[in-house]
Amino acid sequence: MTTTTSNSNAEQTRELVITRTFDAPRNLVYKAWTDPAQLAKWFGPNQFTIPVCELDVRPGGAILIHIMGPEGDVYPMKGEFQEVEPPERLVFTSAAYASVDGPLLLEDRTTVTLAEDNGKTTLTMHAVVTKATPGAEGALAGMEQGWNETLDKLADHLAKI
């Protein structure tokens, strides 16, 4: 697996590009992103779990993911698929909240592109924060680390299937 990360502002990430190569065919990587049962196994930073994962994978389809921290705090993520091009591209928006009934922290637009070469898949993830509210500083500061840990977990998941 190879990793490349580009961050436009290390203090508070507003745009992030990560490129990873996985030792898995593109169809498997795409399915890991679009099958709720699979996504729930690997999505989120280390020590975080996904107790709720609902994906309506079509343009305009809804995304609802509850990310649970190690202390039991739940951070809802709601979004919408904007573009769905199996098995090569997903574009979605997401809104992250401080808690189930808490305020909005940030909104972003993420593009995931998958390219296959000799049975390996290169994933390019481009996330752009489109709105950040007061109180989002911690989420912004941890965005790069969180995505890198998430993609590490994806690599582990793909190695098991």
Backbone as a printed PyTorch tensor [residue, N CA C, xyz], in Angstrom:
tensor([[[  0.8540,  -1.1720,   0.0000],
         [  0.0000,   0.0000,   0.0000],
         [  0.8980,   1.2310,   0.0000]],

        [[  0.5830,   2.1830,  -0.8610],
         [  1.2980,   3.4530,  -0.8620],
         [  0.3430,   4.5500,  -0.4400]],

        [[  0.8940,   5.5900,   0.1680],
         [  0.0790,   6.6890,   0.6720],
         [  0.6990,   8.0150,   0.2760]],

        [[ -0.1270,   8.9330,  -0.1860],
         [  0.2840,  10.3140,  -0.4240],
         [ -0.7890,  11.1970,   0.1750]],

        [[ -0.3810,  12.2040,   0.9350],
         [ -1.3370,  13.1260,   1.5430],
         [ -0.9440,  14.5480,   1.1970]],

        [[ -1.9280,  15.3460,   0.8260],
         [ -1.7140,  16.7700,   0.5820],
         [ -2.7350,  17.5250,   1.4040]],

        [[ -2.2610,  18.4780,   2.1940],
         [ -3.1340,  19.2170,   3.0950],
         [ -2.8940,  20.6970,   2.8620]],

        [[ -3.9510,  21.4390,   2.5480],
         [ -3.7960,  22.8540,   2.2300],
         [ -3.5040,  23.7170,   3.4520]],

        [[ -3.7710,  23.2160,   4.6530],
         [ -3.5330,  24.0030,   5.8630],
         [ -3.4500,  23.0360,   7.0360]],

        [[ -2.2560,  22.7840,   7.5200],
         [ -2.0810,  21.7710,   8.5620],
         [ -2.7610,  22.1450,   9.8760]],

        [[ -2.9000,  23.4280,  10.1850],
         [ -3.5410,  23.8420,  11.4330],
         [ -5.0150,  23.4570,  11.4640]],

        [[ -5.7480,  23.8860,  10.4670],
         [ -7.1750,  23.5880,  10.3810],
         [ -7.4850,  23.2430,   8.9350]],

        [[ -7.5740,  21.9630,   8.6740],
         [ -7.7470,  21.4870,   7.3170],
         [ -9.0430,  21.9990,   6.7120]],

        [[ -8.9550,  22.5550,   5.5410],
         [-10.1230,  22.9750,   4.7710],
         [-10.2230,  22.1750,   3.4840]],

        [[ -9.0940,  21.6120,   3.0480],
         [ -9.0650,  20.7890,   1.8440],
         [ -8.0030,  19.7200,   2.0520]],

        [[ -8.3450,  18.5050,   1.6790],
         [ -7.4520,  17.3850,   1.9150],
         [ -7.5210,  16.4390,   0.7310]],

        [[ -6.3520,  16.0260,   0.2420],
         [ -6.2740,  15.0230,  -0.8160],
         [ -5.3850,  13.8980,  -0.3020]],

        [[ -5.9110,  12.6860,  -0.3270],
         [ -5.1470,  11.5110,   0.0810],
         [ -5.2230,  10.5040,  -1.0570]],

        [[ -4.0670,   9.9570,  -1.4150],
         [ -4.0090,   8.9140,  -2.4340],
         [ -3.4340,   7.6630,  -1.7890]],

        [[ -4.1240,   6.5500,  -1.9780],
         [ -3.6880,   5.2580,  -1.4400],
         [ -3.8150,   4.2000,  -2.5250]],

        [[ -2.8980,   3.2530,  -2.5190],
         [ -3.0130,   2.1000,  -3.4000],
         [ -3.2650,   0.8720,  -2.5330]],

        [[ -4.3490,   0.1610,  -2.8640],
         [ -4.7530,  -1.0300,  -2.1200],
         [ -4.5010,  -2.2720,  -2.9600]],

        [[ -4.1150,  -3.3450,  -2.3060],
         [ -3.8920,  -4.6180,  -2.9860],
         [ -5.2250,  -5.3570,  -3.1000]],

        [[ -6.1290,  -4.7570,  -3.8750],
         [ -7.4750,  -5.3170,  -4.0740],
         [ -8.0340,  -4.7490,  -5.3710]],

        [[ -8.8480,  -5.5350,  -6.0760],
         [ -9.4570,  -5.0210,  -7.3050],
         [-10.4550,  -3.8950,  -7.0160]],

        [[-10.6340,  -3.0480,  -8.0050],
         [-11.4920,  -1.8680,  -7.8610],
         [-12.9120,  -2.2230,  -7.4400]],

        [[-13.4860,  -3.2960,  -7.9880],
         [-14.8600,  -3.6630,  -7.6230],
         [-15.0020,  -3.9140,  -6.1210]],

        [[-13.9840,  -4.5510,  -5.5140],
         [-14.0410,  -4.8090,  -4.0680],
         [-13.9310,  -3.5150,  -3.2680]],

        [[-13.0630,  -2.6100,  -3.7070],
         [-12.9050,  -1.3380,  -2.9980],
         [-14.1910,  -0.5220,  -3.1160]],

        [[-14.7640,  -0.4980,  -4.3090],
         [-16.0170,   0.2400,  -4.5160],
         [-17.1260,  -0.3230,  -3.6250]],

        [[-17.2200,  -1.6460,  -3.5740],
         [-18.2630,  -2.2730,  -2.7490],
         [-18.0540,  -1.9550,  -1.2640]],

        [[-16.7980,  -1.8660,  -0.8360],
         [-16.5240,  -1.5220,   0.5640],
         [-17.0400,  -0.1230,   0.9030]],

        [[-17.0720,   0.7730,  -0.0880],
         [-17.5920,   2.1290,   0.1100],
         [-19.1100,   2.2040,  -0.0130]],

        [[-19.7350,   1.2650,  -0.7000],
         [-21.1590,   1.3990,  -1.0200],
         [-22.0600,   0.3790,  -0.3350]],

        [[-21.5010,  -0.6330,   0.2820],
         [-22.2800,  -1.6370,   1.0110],
         [-22.2860,  -1.2350,   2.4950]],

        [[-23.4580,  -0.8740,   3.0480],
         [-23.5000,  -0.4090,   4.4430],
         [-22.8790,  -1.3930,   5.4380]],

        [[-23.0840,  -2.6970,   5.2240],
         [-22.5250,  -3.6850,   6.1520],
         [-21.0000,  -3.6460,   6.1350]],

        [[-20.4190,  -3.4540,   4.9560],
         [-18.9590,  -3.3610,   4.8730],
         [-18.4550,  -2.0270,   5.4120]],

        [[-19.0800,  -0.9350,   5.0170],
         [-18.6310,   0.3880,   5.4570],
         [-18.6180,   0.4750,   6.9820]],

        [[-19.6170,  -0.1240,   7.6200],
         [-19.7150,  -0.0840,   9.0840],
         [-18.5430,  -0.8010,   9.7590]],

        [[-17.8710,  -1.6890,   9.0350],
         [-16.7530,  -2.4350,   9.6220],
         [-15.4480,  -1.6440,   9.6270]],

        [[-15.3140,  -0.6550,   8.7450],
         [-14.0150,   0.0120,   8.6400],
         [-14.0590,   1.5400,   8.7290]],

        [[-15.2000,   2.1480,   8.5680],
         [-15.2600,   3.6050,   8.4810],
         [-15.0200,   4.2500,   9.8470]],

        [[-14.3290,   5.3510,   9.8600],
         [-14.0670,   6.1070,  11.0830],
         [-12.6600,   5.8940,  11.5940]],

        [[-12.1910,   6.8170,  12.4300],
         [-10.8380,   6.7160,  12.9820],
         [-10.6910,   5.5080,  13.9060]],

        [[ -9.4490,   5.2430,  14.3030],
         [ -9.1620,   4.1470,  15.2310],
         [ -9.9980,   4.2840,  16.4990]],

        [[-10.4460,   3.1650,  17.0100],
         [-11.2350,   3.0450,  18.2340],
         [-12.6480,   3.6140,  18.1050]],

        [[-13.0590,   3.9940,  16.8970],
         [-14.4190,   4.4560,  16.6590],
         [-15.1730,   3.3520,  15.9290]],

        [[-16.4590,   3.2280,  16.2180],
         [-17.3000,   2.2220,  15.5750],
         [-18.4800,   2.9060,  14.8960]],

        [[-19.1960,   2.1230,  14.0940],
         [-20.3300,   2.6450,  13.3290],
         [-21.5800,   1.8400,  13.6880]],

        [[-22.3720,   2.2870,  14.6790],
         [-23.5820,   1.5500,  15.0400],
         [-24.7390,   1.7600,  14.0690]],

        [[-24.7290,   2.8480,  13.3120],
         [-25.7760,   3.1260,  12.3230],
         [-25.0990,   3.4690,  11.0050]],

        [[-25.4920,   2.7610,   9.9370],
         [-24.9430,   3.0350,   8.6120],
         [-26.0270,   2.7700,   7.5770]],

        [[-26.5510,   3.8540,   7.0180],
         [-27.5870,   3.7570,   5.9900],
         [-27.1060,   4.5110,   4.7560]],

        [[-27.0550,   3.8070,   3.6260],
         [-26.5810,   4.3900,   2.3760],
         [-27.5800,   4.1130,   1.2670]],

        [[-28.0500,   5.1470,   0.6100],
         [-28.9040,   5.0220,  -0.5720],
         [-28.0360,   5.4610,  -1.7500]],

        [[-27.2980,   4.5030,  -2.2990],
         [-26.2380,   4.8040,  -3.2590],
         [-26.8160,   5.0620,  -4.6480]],

        [[-27.1990,   6.3080,  -4.8550],
         [-27.6850,   6.8110,  -6.1420],
         [-27.6210,   8.3310,  -6.0560]],

        [[-27.5370,   9.0180,  -7.1800],
         [-27.5330,  10.4820,  -7.1090],
         [-28.7780,  10.9810,  -6.3690]],

        [[-28.5680,  11.8160,  -5.3720],
         [-29.6610,  12.3090,  -4.5390],
         [-29.9730,  11.4100,  -3.3610]],

        [[-29.3290,  10.2470,  -3.2870],
         [-29.5750,   9.2980,  -2.2050],
         [-28.9570,   9.7490,  -0.8910]],

        [[-29.6260,   9.4000,   0.1950],
         [-29.2190,   9.8560,   1.5310],
         [-28.1250,   8.9860,   2.1380]],

        [[-27.3490,   9.6300,   3.0020],
         [-26.3150,   8.9820,   3.8020],
         [-26.6140,   9.3170,   5.2650]],

        [[-26.6310,   8.3000,   6.1160],
         [-26.7460,   8.5140,   7.5580],
         [-25.7790,   7.5570,   8.2390]],

        [[-24.8010,   8.1150,   8.9190],
         [-23.8010,   7.3200,   9.6230],
         [-23.6540,   7.8950,  11.0260]],

        [[-23.7230,   7.0220,  12.0240],
         [-23.4280,   7.4300,  13.3980],
         [-22.0500,   6.8840,  13.7390]],

        [[-21.1420,   7.7780,  14.0610],
         [-19.7830,   7.4050,  14.4260],
         [-19.6930,   7.4800,  15.9470]],

        [[-19.3750,   6.3330,  16.5740],
         [-19.3320,   6.2750,  18.0380],
         [-17.8850,   6.2440,  18.5160]],

        [[-17.5630,   7.1800,  19.4000],
         [-16.2230,   7.2530,  19.9630],
         [-16.0040,   6.2270,  21.0520]],

        [[-14.7570,   6.0730,  21.4870],
         [-14.4260,   5.0610,  22.4920],
         [-15.1210,   5.2790,  23.8340]],

        [[-15.5560,   6.4990,  24.1160],
         [-16.2610,   6.7940,  25.3690],
         [-17.7760,   6.6680,  25.2200]],

        [[-18.2410,   6.2860,  24.0180],
         [-19.6690,   6.1110,  23.7890],
         [-20.3770,   7.3200,  23.2030]],

        [[-19.6480,   8.4180,  22.9960],
         [-20.2540,   9.5960,  22.3680],
         [-20.5470,   9.3040,  20.9010]],

        [[-21.7130,   9.7570,  20.4270],
         [-22.1230,   9.5080,  19.0430],
         [-22.0610,  10.8140,  18.2600]],

        [[-21.4120,  10.7390,  17.0950],
         [-21.2620,  11.8870,  16.2040],
         [-21.9620,  11.5640,  14.8870]],

        [[-23.1630,  12.0820,  14.6740],
         [-23.8920,  11.7820,  13.4410],
         [-23.2700,  12.4740,  12.2280]],

        [[-23.3280,  11.7860,  11.1180],
         [-22.9270,  12.3390,   9.8340],
         [-24.0790,  12.0970,   8.8680]],

        [[-24.5950,  13.1720,   8.3000],
         [-25.6860,  13.0720,   7.3350],
         [-25.1970,  13.6500,   6.0220]],

        [[-25.6190,  13.0580,   4.9310],
         [-25.1660,  13.5740,   3.6480],
         [-26.0130,  13.0850,   2.5030]],

        [[-25.4820,  13.3270,   1.3130],
         [-26.1950,  12.9530,   0.0920],
         [-25.1850,  12.6270,  -1.0000]],

        [[-25.4570,  11.5440,  -1.7070],
         [-24.6450,  11.2210,  -2.8780],
         [-24.9920,  12.1880,  -3.9980]],

        [[-23.9770,  12.8140,  -4.5850],
         [-24.1940,  13.7180,  -5.7060],
         [-23.9080,  13.0380,  -7.0360]],

        [[-22.8510,  12.2230,  -7.0610],
         [-22.4940,  11.4770,  -8.2700],
         [-22.1630,  10.0480,  -7.8720]],

        [[-22.6450,   9.1020,  -8.6590],
         [-22.3680,   7.6880,  -8.4340],
         [-22.0340,   7.0820,  -9.7910]],

        [[-20.7700,   6.6860,  -9.9690],
         [-20.3110,   6.0950, -11.2250],
         [-19.5860,   4.7870, -10.9120]],

        [[-20.3450,   3.6730, -10.7520],
         [-19.7180,   2.3970, -10.4040],
         [-18.7710,   1.9410, -11.5170]],

        [[-17.6710,   1.3580, -11.1790],
         [-17.0270,   1.2650,  -9.8660],
         [-15.8900,   2.2810,  -9.7220]],

        [[-16.0370,   3.4490, -10.3520],
         [-14.8770,   4.3460, -10.3810],
         [-14.9880,   5.6590,  -9.6300]],

        [[-16.1920,   6.0950,  -9.2510],
         [-16.2640,   7.4350,  -8.6540],
         [-17.5090,   7.5950,  -7.7870]],

        [[-17.3080,   8.2180,  -6.6330],
         [-18.3940,   8.6310,  -5.7440],
         [-18.1380,  10.0790,  -5.3420]],

        [[-19.1830,  10.8800,  -5.3840],
         [-19.1120,  12.2470,  -4.8760],
         [-20.2710,  12.3940,  -3.9030]],

        [[-19.9540,  12.8450,  -2.6860],
         [-21.0110,  12.9970,  -1.6940],
         [-20.7400,  14.2000,  -0.8050]],

        [[-21.8270,  14.7300,  -0.2760],
         [-21.7230,  15.7780,   0.7320],
         [-21.9530,  15.1370,   2.0850]],

        [[-21.4210,  15.7710,   3.1050],
         [-21.7040,  15.2880,   4.4520],
         [-21.7060,  16.4610,   5.4170]],

        [[-22.5030,  16.3020,   6.4500],
         [-22.5880,  17.2790,   7.5270],
         [-22.3090,  16.5300,   8.8210]],

        [[-21.3280,  17.0040,   9.5760],
         [-20.9480,  16.3670,  10.8330],
         [-21.4900,  17.1890,  11.9960]],

        [[-22.0650,  16.4770,  12.9580],
         [-22.6920,  17.1240,  14.1100],
         [-21.9280,  16.7910,  15.3870]],

        [[-22.0200,  17.6720,  16.3850],
         [-21.3110,  17.5000,  17.6560],
         [-21.8720,  16.3420,  18.4780]],

        [[-23.1550,  16.0390,  18.3060],
         [-23.8130,  14.9320,  19.0000],
         [-25.1410,  14.6810,  18.2920]],

        [[-25.8850,  13.6790,  18.7510],
         [-27.1480,  13.3290,  18.0970],
         [-28.0830,  14.5330,  18.0210]],

        [[-28.1930,  15.2860,  19.0870],
         [-29.0490,  16.4800,  19.0940],
         [-28.2350,  17.7660,  19.0760]],

        [[-26.9480,  17.6350,  18.7960],
         [-26.0550,  18.7840,  18.8830],
         [-26.0030,  19.6220,  17.6200]],

        [[-25.2330,  20.7020,  17.6930],
         [-25.1300,  21.6260,  16.5680],
         [-24.2590,  21.0750,  15.4380]],

        [[-24.4670,  21.6330,  14.2720],
         [-23.6360,  21.3250,  13.1110],
         [-22.2130,  21.7930,  13.3850]],

        [[-21.2320,  20.9380,  13.0640],
         [-19.8330,  21.3360,  13.1790],
         [-19.2800,  21.7820,  11.8310]],

        [[-19.4420,  20.9020,  10.8380],
         [-18.9090,  21.2550,   9.5300],
         [-19.6320,  20.4960,   8.4340]],

        [[-19.5200,  21.0300,   7.2330],
         [-20.0410,  20.3820,   6.0320],
         [-18.8860,  20.2500,   5.0560]],

        [[-18.9100,  19.1590,   4.2910],
         [-17.8790,  19.0100,   3.2730],
         [-18.4170,  18.2860,   2.0520]],

        [[-17.5980,  18.3030,   1.0270],
         [-17.8890,  17.5970,  -0.2260],
         [-16.6850,  16.7150,  -0.4960]],

        [[-16.9340,  15.4240,  -0.6400],
         [-15.8600,  14.4560,  -0.8060],
         [-16.0090,  13.7420,  -2.1440]],

        [[-14.9010,  13.6300,  -2.8510],
         [-14.8510,  12.8780,  -4.0990],
         [-13.8990,  11.7100,  -3.9000]],

        [[-14.3780,  10.5070,  -4.1800],
         [-13.5620,   9.3020,  -4.1100],
         [-13.4550,   8.7600,  -5.5310]],

        [[-12.2200,   8.6590,  -6.0230],
         [-11.9720,   8.1430,  -7.3680],
         [-11.1450,   6.8720,  -7.2410]],

        [[-11.5270,   5.8370,  -7.9940],
         [-10.8500,   4.5480,  -7.9440],
         [-10.3220,   4.1880,  -9.3300]],

        [[ -9.0360,   3.8460,  -9.4090],
         [ -8.4220,   3.4250, -10.6710],
         [ -7.7210,   2.0950, -10.4410]],

        [[ -7.9610,   1.1320, -11.3370],
         [ -7.3660,  -0.1960, -11.1810],
         [ -6.2120,  -0.3840, -12.1490]],

        [[ -5.1590,  -1.0460, -11.6440],
         [ -4.0110,  -1.3930, -12.4690],
         [ -3.4440,  -2.7060, -11.9530]],

        [[ -3.5000,  -3.7330, -12.7840],
         [ -2.9670,  -5.0540, -12.4340],
         [ -3.5030,  -5.5840, -11.1070]],

        [[ -4.8070,  -5.4580, -10.9020],
         [ -5.4420,  -6.0150,  -9.7150],
         [ -5.3190,  -5.1700,  -8.4640]],

        [[ -4.6210,  -4.0490,  -8.5470],
         [ -4.5100,  -3.1220,  -7.4180],
         [ -5.3530,  -1.8990,  -7.7260]],

        [[ -5.7970,  -1.2250,  -6.6790],
         [ -6.6590,  -0.0560,  -6.8540],
         [ -6.0260,   1.1570,  -6.1930]],

        [[ -5.9180,   2.2240,  -6.9760],
         [ -5.4730,   3.4990,  -6.4270],
         [ -6.7020,   4.3410,  -6.1430]],

        [[ -6.8450,   4.7160,  -4.8880],
         [ -7.9460,   5.5440,  -4.4240],
         [ -7.4170,   6.9630,  -4.2260]],

        [[ -8.1420,   7.9260,  -4.7650],
         [ -7.8570,   9.3280,  -4.4800],
         [ -9.0870,   9.9030,  -3.8070]],

        [[ -8.8900,  10.3980,  -2.5850],
         [ -9.9760,  10.9830,  -1.8130],
         [ -9.6940,  12.4780,  -1.6910]],

        [[-10.6390,  13.2910,  -2.1700],
         [-10.4900,  14.7520,  -2.1370],
         [-11.6620,  15.3070,  -1.3370]],

        [[-11.3700,  15.8390,  -0.1620],
         [-12.4060,  16.4060,   0.7070],
         [-12.2000,  17.9130,   0.8120]],

        [[-13.2850,  18.6580,   0.6240],
         [-13.2510,  20.1120,   0.7340],
         [-14.3030,  20.5280,   1.7590]],

        [[-13.8660,  21.2020,   2.8140],
         [-14.7970,  21.7170,   3.8150],
         [-15.4880,  22.9320,   3.2180]],

        [[-16.8140,  22.8760,   3.1490],
         [-17.5860,  23.9730,   2.5640],
         [-18.1830,  24.8910,   3.6230]],

        [[-18.2370,  24.4000,   4.8720],
         [-18.7510,  25.2210,   5.9660],
         [-18.1880,  24.6780,   7.2720]],

        [[-17.6830,  25.5760,   8.1030],
         [-17.2090,  25.2000,   9.4350],
         [-17.7620,  26.2130,  10.4290]],

        [[-18.3860,  25.7100,  11.4750],
         [-18.9940,  26.5870,  12.4740],
         [-18.0400,  26.7630,  13.6570]],

        [[-18.2690,  27.7760,  14.4870],
         [-17.4800,  27.8800,  15.7190],
         [-17.6350,  26.5760,  16.5090]],

        [[-16.5500,  26.0590,  17.0030],
         [-16.5790,  24.7720,  17.6900],
         [-16.0600,  23.6350,  16.8320]],

        [[-15.8170,  23.8900,  15.5410],
         [-15.3430,  22.8460,  14.6280],
         [-13.8250,  22.7270,  14.6090]],

        [[-13.1300,  23.5230,  15.3960],
         [-11.6700,  23.5500,  15.3400],
         [-11.0480,  22.1720,  15.5720]],

        [[-11.5630,  21.4330,  16.5490],
         [-11.0250,  20.1040,  16.8260],
         [-11.2280,  19.1470,  15.6710]],

        [[-12.4120,  19.1920,  15.0720],
         [-12.6990,  18.3280,  13.9220],
         [-11.7940,  18.6820,  12.7480]],

        [[-11.5880,  19.9610,  12.5180],
         [-10.7160,  20.3870,  11.4220],
         [ -9.2680,  19.9840,  11.6820]],

        [[ -8.8110,  20.1610,  12.9140],
         [ -7.4320,  19.8280,  13.2580],
         [ -7.1650,  18.3280,  13.1290]],

        [[ -8.1870,  17.5030,  13.3740],
         [ -8.0160,  16.0560,  13.3100],
         [ -8.4280,  15.4240,  11.9970]],

        [[ -8.8030,  16.2310,  11.0250],
         [ -9.3480,  15.6960,   9.7750],
         [ -8.3470,  14.8080,   9.0250]],

        [[ -7.1180,  15.2690,   8.8750],
         [ -6.1250,  14.4820,   8.1400],
         [ -5.8340,  13.1650,   8.8480]],

        [[ -5.5850,  13.2190,  10.1490],
         [ -5.3070,  12.0000,  10.9020],
         [ -6.5030,  11.0510,  10.8530]],

        [[ -7.7090,  11.5910,  11.0180],
         [ -8.9080,  10.7570,  10.9880],
         [ -9.0900,  10.0360,   9.6660]],

        [[ -8.8950,  10.7540,   8.5560],
         [ -9.0310,  10.1080,   7.2490],
         [ -7.9220,   9.0810,   7.0250]],

        [[ -6.7050,   9.3670,   7.4540],
         [ -5.6310,   8.3910,   7.2780],
         [ -5.8950,   7.1290,   8.0920]],

        [[ -6.3700,   7.2860,   9.3220],
         [ -6.7220,   6.1130,  10.1280],
         [ -7.8790,   5.3500,   9.4910]],

        [[ -8.8490,   6.0620,   8.9550],
         [ -9.9900,   5.4230,   8.2940],
         [ -9.5200,   4.5940,   7.1070]],

        [[ -8.6330,   5.1420,   6.3030],
         [ -8.1460,   4.4080,   5.1320],
         [ -7.2280,   3.2570,   5.5290]],

        [[ -6.5200,   3.3730,   6.6560],
         [ -5.7700,   2.2290,   7.1880],
         [ -6.7330,   1.0920,   7.5260]],

        [[ -7.8610,   1.4450,   8.1440],
         [ -8.8630,   0.4310,   8.4880],
         [ -9.4790,  -0.1800,   7.2340]],

        [[ -9.6480,   0.6250,   6.1880],
         [-10.1400,   0.0780,   4.9180],
         [ -9.1430,  -0.9400,   4.3740]],

        [[ -7.8510,  -0.6360,   4.4220],
         [ -6.8330,  -1.5800,   3.9420],
         [ -6.9140,  -2.8940,   4.7130]],

        [[ -7.0620,  -2.8100,   6.0310],
         [ -7.1910,  -4.0220,   6.8480],
         [ -8.4430,  -4.8030,   6.4680]],

        [[ -9.5410,  -4.0950,   6.2570],
         [-10.8010,  -4.7440,   5.8670],
         [-10.6430,  -5.4640,   4.5290]],

        [[-10.0490,  -4.7930,   3.5600],
         [ -9.8840,  -5.3950,   2.2320],
         [ -8.9870,  -6.6300,   2.2830]],

        [[ -8.0140,  -6.6350,   3.1760],
         [ -7.1130,  -7.7890,   3.2990],
         [ -7.8390,  -9.0150,   3.8390]],

        [[ -8.9650,  -8.8060,   4.5180],
         [ -9.7150,  -9.9130,   5.1220],
         [-10.7880, -10.4880,   4.2130]],

        [[-11.1470,  -9.7760,   3.1380],
         [-12.2440, -10.2840,   2.3010],
         [-11.7340, -10.8690,   0.9970]]])
